[in-house]
Amino acid sequence: RDFPVTHWLYADALMDWYGTRLTDDRFWRILDPYLDNLVAHGSDTLYVPTLTPSLDGIKRPTQLLGIRRDGDGYAFDWSLVRRWLKAAQAAGLHRLEWAHLFTQWGARHAVRVYLGHGETGDLLWSPETPATSDTYRAFLTQYLGELHTLLGDEDLLDHSFFHLSDEPHGAEQLASYGAARAMLRDIAPWLPVRDALTEIDFARQGLTDIPVPSITTAPDFIREGIPAWAYFCCWPRGRYLNRMLDTPLAKIRMSGWLLYRLKARGFLHWGYNYWYRRETTTLIDPFTINDAHAWPNWAGGDPFIVYPGPDGPIDSLRWEVFAESLQDYALLQGAGIDPDDPRLADIHDYADFPRDPGWTLERRRELLTQADVKDL
């Protein structure tokens, strides 16, 4: 309740693995069990690739929005976007994340936008087009204006999250991110920004409305009174919470407890079904390759949490246990436990917490037997 959970689903991986495309009815039949799987494991938010996600290199065009040139502007076909929204709602995914509007790591450039749905690979502008160029500003003005209308018509504005650029860092990217944010405030003042960014200066300067920091720095945001989500990915490792193939399951089971105790406002993970060699469009065999051929920077199990089955996803043990941890989060909510309750005092931060399965079992017994458990 009031705790968004998102795992980025890659439509391009589904298209490539199953040999289909966005405009094929077969793609949508394949998509449905993956959406159901997300919901069954505690996710309530779905990434919407209106534009090809600007994540991890040059991706196969995955553009739900149909686009053609129309005089000095563009004509948009929102039919596949609406179909995606309908599929999400049917599965029970009632929150939406809209595709990043600028390139990854600092928003230096416009994202790659294609004619049609990207079938021919024809781009509307050069990949080197600056983020705040007149060309891209004109496109965003029209695109975001129509998106705003769509969200109003579907009553989805309050259920939507918007991304600027993924994980900006450093002084140079702080400047480019800030320039892109200023442009967005001018052309779409209604649009709040929620981005994965670990350096607190971005939040201190008010460049993001809801930051999503790594668990290494997430407690710093909370201590400064900055509401924030949390994420983990290929790092950190060691004593930190994570969800790798070699992470003990009892440790993964603590995810919900830590997110609750440490007052995260939501959780994001980038790798639901990234079945590619890193920064390429080359598929891997996820049953034998689990690090995207990117070890040691990417650890085994980080790029994906489900495997591709013949008719839908095959769950990993890690995925099952993480879902159980979110049920623990719900139990804490239903019992009305304050995050600062003494019963949670053994949890100090994302690297210092109980790892004994008996601890979780005992806390659950206490909560399930107390008299004021509600809304479970």
Phi, psi and omega per residue, in radians:
R1 nan 2.150 3.120
D2 0.989 0.595 3.099
F3 -2.415 1.531 -3.099
P4 -1.106 2.436 3.080
V5 -2.279 2.175 -3.131
T6 -2.314 2.435 2.999
H7 -2.220 2.153 -3.024
W8 -1.229 2.026 3.073
L9 -1.573 2.306 -3.098
Y10 -1.784 1.842 3.118
A11 -1.118 -0.554 3.131
D12 -1.115 -0.634 3.109
A13 -1.151 -0.670 3.073
L14 -1.132 -0.761 3.138
M15 -1.074 -0.793 -3.080
D16 -1.249 -0.741 -3.090
W17 -1.168 -0.722 -3.054
Y18 -1.696 -0.004 3.081
G19 1.142 0.940 -3.111
T20 -2.455 -2.952 -3.122
R21 -2.628 2.903 -3.044
L22 -1.061 -0.566 -3.076
T23 -1.513 0.101 -3.126
D24 -1.733 2.268 3.114
D25 -1.009 -0.507 -3.139
R26 -1.094 -0.617 3.101
F27 -1.008 -0.734 -3.059
W28 -1.268 -0.525 3.046
R29 -1.210 -0.591 3.089
I30 -1.265 -0.653 -3.087
L31 -1.100 -0.714 -2.987
D32 -0.946 -0.847 -3.136
P33 -1.135 -0.466 3.066
Y34 -1.230 -0.668 3.082
L35 -1.154 -0.749 3.093
D36 -1.051 -0.643 -3.132
N37 -1.146 -0.717 3.098
L38 -1.022 -0.842 -3.115
V39 -1.119 -0.722 -3.121
A40 -1.106 -0.328 -3.119
H41 -1.944 0.358 2.948
G42 1.695 -0.049 3.083
S43 -1.397 2.518 3.093
D44 -2.257 0.116 -3.033
T45 -2.240 2.440 -3.108
L46 -2.234 2.308 3.037
Y47 -1.228 2.374 -3.117
V48 -1.977 1.864 -3.118
P49 -1.436 1.099 3.029
T50 -0.959 -0.749 3.011
L51 -2.021 2.713 -3.127
T52 -1.015 2.150 -3.093
P53 -0.969 2.262 3.120
S54 -1.526 1.284 -3.045
L55 -2.449 2.306 2.966
D56 0.955 1.130 3.017
G57 1.415 -2.941 -3.121
I58 -1.498 1.994 -3.028
K59 -1.693 2.795 2.968
R60 -0.987 2.365 3.116
P61 -0.929 2.177 3.141
T62 -2.369 1.364 -2.956
Q63 -2.141 1.793 3.120
L64 -1.139 -0.561 -3.097
L65 -1.361 2.104 3.042
G66 -1.418 2.348 -3.035
I67 -2.365 2.385 2.933
R68 -2.422 2.722 3.101
R69 -1.267 2.530 -3.121
D70 -2.542 1.636 -3.071
G71 1.105 -2.224 3.112
D72 -1.499 -0.020 -3.105
G73 -2.225 -2.510 -3.045
Y74 -2.437 2.661 2.981
A75 -1.929 2.252 -3.061
F76 -1.901 2.430 3.026
D77 -1.956 1.943 -3.050
W78 -1.663 0.175 -2.992
S79 -1.116 -0.739 3.125
L80 -1.246 -0.539 3.055
V81 -1.087 -0.817 3.132
R82 -1.101 -0.616 3.120
R83 -1.160 -0.683 3.083
W84 -1.083 -0.772 3.133
L85 -1.107 -0.711 3.133
K86 -1.120 -0.715 3.114
A87 -1.131 -0.709 3.123
A88 -1.091 -0.816 -3.116
Q89 -1.132 -0.665 3.129
A90 -1.116 -0.567 -3.139
A91 -1.413 -0.326 -3.099
G92 1.767 0.257 3.067
L93 -1.577 1.709 -2.971
H94 -1.741 0.060 3.007
R95 -2.088 2.628 -3.040
L96 -2.292 2.410 3.005
E97 -1.908 2.161 -3.102
W98 -1.636 2.560 -2.988
A99 -0.923 2.512 3.103
H100 -0.957 2.439 -3.046
L101 -1.621 -0.248 -3.123
F102 -2.413 2.925 -3.075
T103 -1.158 2.742 -3.092
Q104 -1.147 2.653 3.053
W105 1.096 0.994 2.919
G106 2.007 -0.050 3.011
A107 1.043 0.787 3.138
R108 -1.409 -0.461 -3.039
H109 -2.304 2.838 2.954
A110 -1.174 2.597 3.078
V111 -1.278 2.845 3.090
R112 -1.314 2.056 3.115
V113 -2.107 2.361 -2.959
Y114 -1.984 2.693 2.930
L115 -1.172 2.616 -3.099
G116 1.064 -2.312 3.024
H117 -1.894 0.291 -3.138
G118 1.623 0.215 -3.057
E119 -1.053 -0.682 -3.083
T120 -1.636 -0.188 -3.098
G121 1.397 0.121 -3.127
D122 -1.323 2.126 -3.121
L123 -1.571 2.657 3.088
L124 -1.352 -0.404 -3.140
W125 -2.742 2.954 3.139
S126 -1.154 2.529 3.075
P127 -1.072 -0.300 3.132
E128 -1.559 0.105 -3.139
T129 -1.064 2.184 -3.114
P130 -1.065 2.611 -3.083
A131 -1.028 -0.660 -3.059
T132 -1.822 0.371 3.129
S133 -1.156 2.771 3.090
D134 -1.058 -0.654 -3.130
T135 -1.047 -0.852 -3.081
Y136 -1.327 -0.595 3.098
R137 -1.052 -0.734 -3.141
A138 -1.131 -0.724 3.114
F139 -1.106 -0.861 -3.096
L140 -1.088 -0.625 3.128
T141 -1.045 -0.789 3.134
Q142 -1.268 -0.803 -3.103
Y143 -1.059 -0.877 -3.092
L144 -1.214 -0.542 3.056
G145 -1.087 -0.785 3.123
E146 -1.244 -0.617 3.080
L147 -1.091 -0.731 3.123
H148 -1.051 -0.724 3.101
T149 -1.109 -0.776 3.110
L150 -1.024 -0.808 -3.105
L151 -1.144 -0.610 3.073
G152 -1.172 -0.773 3.141
D153 -1.088 -0.638 -3.089
E154 -1.623 0.019 -3.113
D155 0.986 0.817 -3.062
L156 -2.040 -0.020 -3.048
L157 -1.037 -0.735 -3.118
D158 -1.369 -0.048 3.124
H159 -1.986 0.317 -3.052
S160 -2.063 2.506 3.037
F161 -2.043 2.528 -3.058
F162 -2.210 2.407 -3.116
H163 -1.956 2.478 3.040
L164 -1.684 -1.162 3.138
S165 -2.605 2.460 -3.063
D166 -1.402 2.230 3.005
E167 0.817 1.049 2.990
P168 -1.233 2.661 3.137
H169 -2.784 2.666 3.094
G170 1.503 2.851 -3.046
A171 -1.128 -0.718 -3.118
E172 -1.125 -0.756 3.139
Q173 -1.293 -0.472 3.017
L174 -1.048 -0.715 -3.140
A175 -1.199 -0.802 -3.119
S176 -1.200 -0.662 3.083
Y177 -1.110 -0.741 3.133
G178 -1.096 -0.667 3.124
A179 -1.158 -0.732 3.108
A180 -1.145 -0.673 3.124
R181 -1.123 -0.699 3.127
A182 -1.094 -0.709 3.118
M183 -1.119 -0.738 3.123
L184 -1.096 -0.688 3.123
R185 -1.083 -0.539 -3.115
D186 -1.338 -0.797 -3.022
I187 -1.616 -0.336 -3.128
A188 -2.518 1.198 -3.081
P189 -1.106 -0.242 -3.134
W190 -1.422 -0.160 -2.926
L191 -1.673 1.946 3.038
P192 -1.447 2.597 -3.085
V193 -1.915 2.375 3.133
R194 -2.382 1.902 -3.025
D195 -2.302 2.597 2.940
A196 -1.248 1.964 3.098
L197 -2.708 2.290 -2.951
T198 -1.716 -0.402 -3.125
E199 -1.454 2.191 -2.975
I200 -1.228 -0.326 -3.134
D201 -1.050 -0.552 3.115
F202 -1.084 -0.673 3.118
A203 -1.351 -0.671 3.129
R204 -1.046 -0.582 3.139
Q205 -1.531 0.061 3.075
G206 1.236 0.441 -3.101
L207 -1.422 -0.331 3.080
T208 -2.245 2.460 -3.105
D209 -1.375 -0.719 3.060
I210 -2.305 1.838 3.108
P211 -1.307 2.666 3.078
V212 -2.183 1.437 -3.080
P213 -1.459 2.781 2.963
S214 -1.084 2.698 3.126
I215 -1.108 -0.229 3.080
T216 -1.175 -0.588 -3.100
T217 -2.069 -0.105 -3.103
A218 -0.913 -0.733 3.115
P219 -1.068 -0.497 3.116
D220 -1.125 -0.679 3.115
F221 -1.103 -0.796 -3.113
I222 -1.114 -0.723 3.136
R223 -1.089 -0.538 3.126
E224 -1.534 0.108 3.106
G225 1.329 0.429 3.127
I226 -1.798 1.894 3.125
P227 -1.011 2.340 -3.042
A228 -2.628 2.601 2.926
W229 -1.401 -2.883 3.045
A230 -2.650 2.682 3.013
Y231 -2.551 2.760 2.861
F232 -2.293 2.747 3.105
C233 -2.608 -2.295 -3.100
C234 -1.108 -0.458 3.017
W235 -2.290 2.718 0.006
P236 -1.452 2.946 3.138
R237 -2.220 -2.617 3.140
G238 1.112 -2.201 -3.070
R239 -1.371 -0.184 -3.109
Y240 -1.231 2.687 2.967
L241 -1.061 2.424 2.996
N242 -2.862 -2.961 -2.997
R243 -2.528 0.740 -3.131
M244 -1.416 3.016 3.095
L245 -1.082 -0.544 -3.105
D246 -1.700 0.174 3.077
T247 -1.364 2.171 3.105
P248 -0.968 2.420 -3.079
L249 -1.086 -0.579 3.110
A250 -1.106 -0.542 3.104
K251 -1.258 -0.757 3.092
I252 -1.062 -0.649 -3.121
R253 -1.081 -0.331 3.125
M254 -1.403 -0.074 -3.057
S255 -0.945 -0.927 -3.117
G256 -1.072 -0.676 3.130
W257 -1.109 -0.768 -3.111
L258 -1.191 -0.770 -3.134
L259 -1.082 -0.628 3.117
Y260 -1.250 -0.900 -3.086
R261 -1.083 -0.659 -3.046
L262 -1.647 0.168 2.901
K263 1.143 0.585 2.995
A264 -1.153 2.518 -3.120
R265 -1.641 -0.095 3.140
G266 3.131 3.013 -3.128
F267 -2.385 2.431 3.128
L268 -2.289 2.406 2.934
H269 -2.339 2.420 -3.012
W270 -1.418 -0.348 -2.902
G271 -2.057 1.391 3.018
Y272 -1.435 -0.822 -3.066
N273 -2.597 0.862 3.117
Y274 -1.470 1.623 -3.049
W275 -1.782 0.810 -3.077
Y276 -2.169 2.757 2.830
R277 -1.172 2.416 -3.033
R278 -0.925 2.316 3.057
E279 1.000 0.587 3.044
T280 -2.417 3.077 3.008
T281 -1.872 0.385 3.136
T282 -1.588 2.079 3.110
L283 -1.167 2.586 2.942
I284 -1.845 3.015 2.924
D285 -1.680 1.768 -3.047
P286 -1.140 -0.235 3.106
F287 -1.372 -0.259 3.122
T288 -2.193 -0.385 3.116
I289 -2.048 2.154 -3.054
N290 -2.174 0.142 -3.113
D291 -2.203 0.287 -3.132
A292 1.018 0.446 -3.070
H293 0.997 0.583 -3.045
A294 -2.150 0.241 3.072
W295 -1.080 2.450 0.166
P296 -1.665 -0.047 -3.114
N297 -1.148 -0.662 3.035
W298 -1.905 2.298 -3.095
A299 -1.631 2.789 3.136
G300 -1.028 2.205 3.113
G301 1.691 -0.223 -3.080
D302 -1.254 -0.682 -3.041
P303 -1.228 -0.334 -3.120
F304 -2.687 2.704 -3.130
I305 -2.106 -0.188 3.034
V306 -2.238 2.764 3.115
Y307 -1.897 2.664 3.132
P308 -1.399 2.051 3.062
G309 -1.689 3.083 -3.099
P310 -1.127 -0.537 -3.084
D311 -2.232 0.207 -3.101
G312 2.766 -2.976 -3.032
P313 -1.335 2.610 2.961
I314 -1.874 2.156 -3.054
D315 -1.301 2.527 2.936
S316 -1.567 2.793 3.047
L317 -1.068 -0.651 3.132
R318 -1.050 -0.668 -3.121
W319 -1.182 -0.723 3.115
E320 -1.101 -0.777 -3.081
V321 -1.234 -0.648 3.079
F322 -1.070 -0.722 3.100
A323 -1.058 -0.692 3.082
E324 -1.099 -0.603 3.128
S325 -1.153 -0.573 3.092
L326 -1.252 -0.507 3.013
Q327 -1.164 -0.601 3.033
D328 -1.097 -0.713 3.081
Y329 -1.007 -0.805 3.134
A330 -1.097 -0.626 3.099
L331 -1.114 -0.763 3.092
L332 -1.061 -0.737 3.086
Q333 -1.107 -0.845 -3.093
G334 -1.091 -0.535 3.119
A335 -1.444 -0.086 3.116
G336 1.187 0.577 -3.094
I337 -1.379 2.269 3.031
D338 -1.260 2.404 3.104
P339 -0.968 -0.435 3.128
D340 -1.640 0.237 3.123
D341 -1.026 2.415 3.141
P342 -0.978 -0.452 3.140
R343 -1.182 -0.265 3.115
L344 -1.850 0.179 -3.033
A345 -1.151 -0.334 3.107
D346 -1.229 -0.264 3.100
I347 -1.597 1.969 -3.090
H348 -1.780 -0.765 3.047
D349 -2.831 -2.979 -3.039
Y350 -1.306 -0.043 3.065
A351 -2.032 -0.174 -3.059
D352 -2.244 1.685 -3.065
F353 -2.790 2.834 -3.133
P354 -1.127 2.504 3.112
R355 -2.119 0.115 -3.114
D356 -1.586 2.127 3.116
P357 -0.959 -0.463 3.125
G358 -1.119 -0.511 3.128
W359 -1.122 -0.840 3.131
T360 -1.071 -0.771 -3.120
L361 -1.069 -0.741 -3.123
E362 -1.176 -0.747 3.120
R363 -1.094 -0.711 3.128
R364 -1.107 -0.716 3.102
R365 -1.026 -0.780 -3.129
E366 -1.070 -0.784 -3.075
L367 -1.224 -0.666 -3.098
L368 -1.281 -0.312 -3.119
T369 -1.784 -0.125 -3.134
Q370 -1.359 2.756 -2.912
A371 -1.336 -0.402 -2.974
D372 -1.780 0.455 3.069
V373 -1.232 2.169 -3.070
K374 -2.350 2.782 2.970
D375 1.003 0.583 3.121
L376 -1.568 nan nan
